[in-house]
Every structure is written in C-alpha cells, then in structure tokens.
Amino acid sequence: MTDVAQNDRVRVAWPAVIVYLVVALGLGWVVALPLWLSGDGLASPWAGLLLPAMMLTPTLAMLVAVFVMRAPRENRLRFLGMWPLRPVRRFIGILLIALFAPIVVVVAVTLIAGALGLVQLDLVDFSGFAEQVQATSPGAQLPPMALLVAVQLLLIPGGALINSVLTTGEELGWRGWLLPALRPLGTWPALLITGVAWGIWHAPIILLGYDFGRTDITGVLFMIGGCVAWGVLLGWMRLRSASVWPAVLAHGSLNAVGGLVLLLRAAGEQPDLAIVGPLGVISWAVLAVVVVVLVLTGQFRRQPRAGEKTVTAAAESGMIGL
C-alpha cells in the first residue's frame, strides 16, 4: 500500500482497517473495564492511570495494522505523517494554527453560549471559579479571582504542549493511520468515518458519565457529533500539512482549554456540556463555520504528501500558502 495522499487510486486495505478498528475499540473497553467492575466508575482511584492508558490504544492498534497487517508495506513514517517535516514554513504555520485555533473556537463557543442564555457567565467576579476554589481550599487566603483566572488562561498554551504527550497516543492511530488509510474513499468520507470511529472509541468512559454526565446512548451520540466536528478540523491539519503533529498539538490544545466554560461560569451554574461544552452542539456550529471557510478558500483541495518540497510554481519562489 503506497502513500494514499499521493495516489487516490490506491484501494482501501479493508482487512487492515477492520483489524485496526477491532483492536482500537476492543482495547479501549479492556482498559476501561476495571472502572466498570470496581463499581466506582470515574471516581475509582485507578481512573487517573487508566484514562491516560486508554489514550495509547489507538497507537497500539496502529502498530498491529502496520507490522502485522503490513499496511502500508513501505514509506511508513511518511504514511503516518511522522516524518519528514517539510516544507518547513507550511509545517510551522499549521502547527501555530493547531496551537491557537482550538483556543479561539472554545472561547467563541463559550461566549456564544453565554450570549444565547444557555449558560450564565460571570466575567467580572468569576464567582463560579471562586466557588470551586473555596470548596477545595476552605478558609484559605486567596489572591483576587481575576488574577487566578488570568493565570489559568495564560497556562493554556503550555498545557497544550504537555497534553500533546498523551494525545500522541490517540492521533498516531486516528489521524496518523486511519485517516490516510481511508483516503482512497475521498477526503470527506475519510474524515467523517474517522470522526465517527473516534467518537465510538470513547464509549466505555462516556457511558460512565465522562464529559457530558450522560450515562446512556445520548452521551455517546453527543460524543460522536463532537468528534466528527473536531475531527474534520484536525483532519484538515493532518492532510494540509502532510504531518500528524499538528493534529497532535491541536488535540492537546483542545484538552487544555476544554474546561473554559466551567472557569467562567457564574456561581451555582451547572452548564449542560452536551450543549455548551467544547464538544457540545454549539461547538458543532462554530466548527461548521470554520470548515465552510476552509472549503471556500480551497484548503481541502491542497493535500501535499509528506516531505514535498514544493507544491506549485509559487511555492518554488518561496510563496507557500497555508
């Protein structure tokens, strides 16, 4: 199997895709199983270890697909988008987008939700955050809440870099292997199928109340919707840069800024994260606008292969667009 980003006529290696999905989804359940058996769910003392371990399962599935199913048979680092990282300007440009775009999107989602009255925000006294801090440190002398919130916001980019260590485990599987493996189907089918699979993979912890606090199928459906929406943006970064690392960083950035609505909520507010959270319905709408802009500007048509030094005559003269 050759580089599918270069040659769309290559057929999908369905046996490898099926094995990848079975291993990724199966291992996800295996790792999460102790949380179910303990009876404590996400409150289990093992959760802090098992949740990061679960993030490694897509990479384990990728290794099975690559080394057992032998898909692809050659140019594996290029196929996975791990190496080489060029053209350098394009790679760095999309890497910067990956760092800040999730932050901008989640800020927009939070402010839109507040403007629509879907959640009450307190952008002056930050009473919701004060309530949380006081609950964890009763009676402690604390600096002004505005200062603490500012520090939290300034730490988000650093948190994105730290989180990227863990999100690598997911992205080497989803955007590193599965997305290019499905590219012969076309860009949009590949993006959507990858997003759906990514969402279903979260089911073992979503059904325990993770993210949305919904322990039934509706939680899984909301997660699928969020993963499809974000998966299109992360997938664009992967295809446009011919590298998996922007998707890794964007995923880390999303995880770092994901609690913003809880940071800015008013005291007593219990926001419905299925609606106003970073993976909720409002985020789907905001991301849809972003994707439409990318489509209208032709960004989804520009999908160079990894290591390509030039894209067009303009690129040869140093005018490489993002």
N, C-alpha and C positions, 0 to 999 in steps of 0.2 A: 504494500500500500504506500503510494507516494504522497507528497505534500498536497493535501486536498485543497489548500488555499491557492495553490498554483494551478491545479488541474481539476476543475469541477466535474470532468467526465469520469473520474475515478468512482467506482461504486462504493456504497457504504459497506463496510465489513460487518454485516449484521451479527454473525456469531460473536465477534469480539464486543460489539455494542451490548448485546444481550448479556454476555458474561459480565461485562463491566457493571451494568445496572443491577444484576442479581447480587454481585459481590458488594457493591457500594450500599445498596438498600439493606441487604441481609446483615452486613457487618454493623450498619447503623443500629439495627434492632438488637444485635448481640451485645454491643457496647452499652446500650441504654437499658438492657434487660435488668441489671441489678437495681436500677431505680424503681422499676415496676415491682420486682419481687420484695424489695425492702418494705414496701407499704408507705414509705415516706416521700416517694416521688422526688421532686426537685429539692425538697428540704433535706434529702439524705446527705449525710456527711461525705458521701462518695461523689456527689454531683460535681464538686469543684475539680475532680480528677477525670470523671467520665465524660463530661461535656467537651473539654478540650480533646480528649482521646477520640471522641466521635468525629471530630473535625479532620482526623487523619484518615478516616476510612475511604473517602474518595481517592486519595493518593494510593492507598493500598490496592484499590480496585484498578486504578490506572496501571500499577506495576504488573498486575495479573494480565491486563489487556496487552501490555507492551511485551512482556517477557514470556508469558505462557501462550497467549493467543497470537503473539508476534504481529501486532498491528500498531504501528507500521513496522515494516521489516528493516527500514533504513532511515537515515536522517531523523532520528528520534528526538534529539534535542530541538531541532528546528520545528518538527511537527508539533511538539508540546509547547513551543514558544518560549523555551528556556534560554536559548542561545542560537545565534548571535544577537546582540542588542544594537541593531543599526537599521536605518540611518539614525545616527545619534540624536540629531535635532528633533526628529519626529518622536523618537522614543522618550526623550526627556520632556517634550511638550505634552504628550499624552499622559506621562507619569504625573506631571503637575496637575493636569485636569483630574486625574484619578484621585489625587490627594484632596482637592478642594471641591470638586463637583458634588460628592455626597453631602458635604457640609452645607453647601448652598441649597441643595434640594431639601434637606431635612429642616433647615431654617425656614425656607419658604413654606413647607408643609405645616410647620408649627404655627407660623404667623397667619396663614390662610385659615387653619382650623380655629384659631382664636378669633379672627375677624368674622367667621361664619357662626360663631357662638357654639361651636362643637366642644370647646374646652375653654374654661376661664383661665386666662393667663394673668400673672402678676409680674409686670416688667419693671416695677418700681421697688417694692419691698421684698419681692421674691419670697412670699410668705409660705409657699408650698415647700420650697427648699429649706427654709428656716424650720418648718415643722418637722421635716425629715431629720435635719441635723440635731435638733433638740431632742428628738426621740432616741437618737443613738448616743448623744452626749448630754444627758440631762444635767442642768445646773452649771455647765461649763461656760467660762467667759469666752465669747466668740467675737471675732472681728466683724465689721459690717457685712451683711449678707451680699451686698453688691460687689464687695471685694472678693468674697469667696466664689461667687458666680463667675466673676471675670477670670479668676484663676482657673476655674473649671473649663471655661471656654478656651482659654489660651493653651490649655493642655491637650486639646483635642487633636491637633496635628501630630504631636508626639505620641499620643495614644494610638493614632492610626498606624504609625510605624511599628509600635510594639505589637498591636493586634495582628499586623501582617505576618508575624511569625506563625501564628496559628491559622490564619486564613489561607496561607500557602497550602496547607493540607487539603482544604476544600478545592481551591482554584486549580491546582495541578490536575485534579480529576475533572471538574465540570468544564471550566473554560480551557484548561490545558489539553485534555484528551477528548472528552465527549463532543465539545462544540466542533473542532475541526474534523472529528470522525464522522459527524453528521453533515458536514458542509456539502457533499455531493447532492443532498436533497435541495439545496438552495439556502441562501442566508437566513431567510425568515423561518422556514421550518426548523432549521438547525437551532436558531435562537430560542424559539418557542418550546421545542421539545426539551432542550437542555434546561430551560427555566422550570418547566413542569416537573421534570425529574428531580431537580434541585429542591423544589418545594416538597415533593412527596418524601424525599430523604429525611426531611425534618420531622416527619410524622411521629416517631417514637417519643420525642420530647414535647412536641406541640400538644399531643393528647394528654400530656401531664400538666398542661397549663402554661407552657413556656411561651413567651412573647405576648400572647393575647388573653391568657387566662381562660381560654375556652377548651374544655376537655372533650369535645365531640368533633364530628366531621367538619363543622363550620370553621373551627380553628385551622384545620388542615387546608381547607379551601381558601381561607384568607392568606395562609402562608404561600400556597401555590400562586395566588394572584400577585403577592408581593415579590416572590422570587422571579416570576415571569417579567414583571415590570423592571425590576432592578437588573435581571439577567440580560435584558436587551441592552441596557446601558453598559454593563460590564462586558458583554459580548462584543459590543461595538469597539470598546477599548482594546479588547483582545485582537479582533480582526484588523482594526485600523493600524495598530502598532506592530502586528505580527508577533506579539510578545504576550506572555501570560502575566508578566509582572505588574503592568498597570491594573489589571483586574484584581490581583492580589492586594495591591495598595488601596484600591477603591473599596474593596470589601472590608479591609481593616479600618478605613476611614468611616464607612457606614456603621460599623460596630462601635467605633469610638464616639460618634455623635448620636447614636440611637436613643439615648436617654434624655435628649434635649427637652422634650415636652414635659417630662417629669421634673426637670430642673426649673422650668419656667412656669409651671402651673401654680394656680392660687391655692392657698391652704384649704384643705377639705375636698379638693377636686380629685376625682378618680377617673381620669380620661380613659375612654374606650380606645385602646391601642389598635384595635382592628379597623378603626376609622381614622384616628389622628396620629397614630404611631408612624415610625419610619417605614413600615411595611404595610401600612393600612391603606384604605381606599383613597384618601386624599393624596397620598404619595403616588398612587397609580395615575391619577390625573396630572399631577405635576410632571412625572416622568414621561407621560404621553406627550406633553407639550415639548419637552426636551427632545424626545425621539423624532417628533414631526420636524423640528428644526434641523436635526441631523439629516433626515431623509431629504428635505427640501434643498439642503446645501450639498447634496450628493455624497455625504460622508460614508454611507453604507455601500456605495459603489467602489470606493477606494480601499481595496484589501490587498496590500502587497504581501509577498511572502517574506518570512523571516530572513534577515541578512541581506535584503535587497538594498543595494547602494543607491540606486536611482529609480525613480518612478516614472518621470516624464522628462521631456527636454528642459522644462522649468526647474526640475529637481537637479539636473546636471549643472545648472548655473547657480545652484545654492538656494533656489526659491522653493523650498519644500513646505507645503502647506499641511496643516493638521487636518 
